[in-house]
Amino acid sequence: MLPDAARLAQAAAERFAVLGGEAIRGRGRFAVALAGGSTPRGMYQRLSSTFAERVDWPRAHVFWSDERCVPPDDPDSNYRMAREALLDRVPIPAGNVHRIRAEAVPEEAAAEYESCLRKFFGQHSTAGPAAGAPRPPRFDLILLGMGEDGHAASLFPGTAALSERNRWVIAHYVEKLAAWRITLTLAVINAAAEVMFLVSGARKAETLRRVLAGFDKPPALPAQMVRLADGRLLWLVDAEAASLLPR
Ligand code: 6PG
């Protein structure tokens, strides 16, 4: 637990830099999926300032955990937030920024993004379930936020997206938002080497309590369904979000 949102952003940026260094030393590249929403902005701003020299940006490859189906310059775009807070301020090659083309027809954008993942992670496959779906890609780091309803990425409670086990990326219409979203599936999220949740603020406290208190029970909330097969799950939370957790 970090004292406040600023220290949470600092700790998250530090972890990002450490993981990036390890991945690049070990595999020559760092594959990270960025979270959307507002919480990560402070982290991205630190990555493009205090921590900018700590990351070998030409060897970093940036993806997204999810995206709203809006144009890339839309105020709601997760891509736009990351571009403004981070990507326009560091020497990352354009070819290393793997944007979800969310302005396109949602299903087409999802299929295109999945092809991009298959290409990047080296698994060209036309395999469907019959042929045995290929192993999901293993991101070095996937960043996630958590909604007050316990959603993660764009995996919302009660949606069919939660039970998708073969596809890596899906587009779905989220009734409660009256909007289309594109998201990594749990198949990909749970295959990551590390998932880092960033949770800040008092309004998340009750949900965080439910999520962490219920981790030993069958998952009820999407955030509880993030259970890595062979990786590290890290919750970076500030004091306000943690205020209802048992001491
Ligand atoms: C999105 C995110 C979403 C977000 C949570 C928390 O596209 O909105 O992927 O999952 O991380 O809703 O959002 P805040 O950080 O704004 O609270």
Residues whose N, C-alpha, C, O or C-beta is under 5 A from the ligand:
A	BS01	6PG	A35 G36 G37 S38 T39 P40 D66 L144 G145 M146 G147 H151 A152 A153 S154
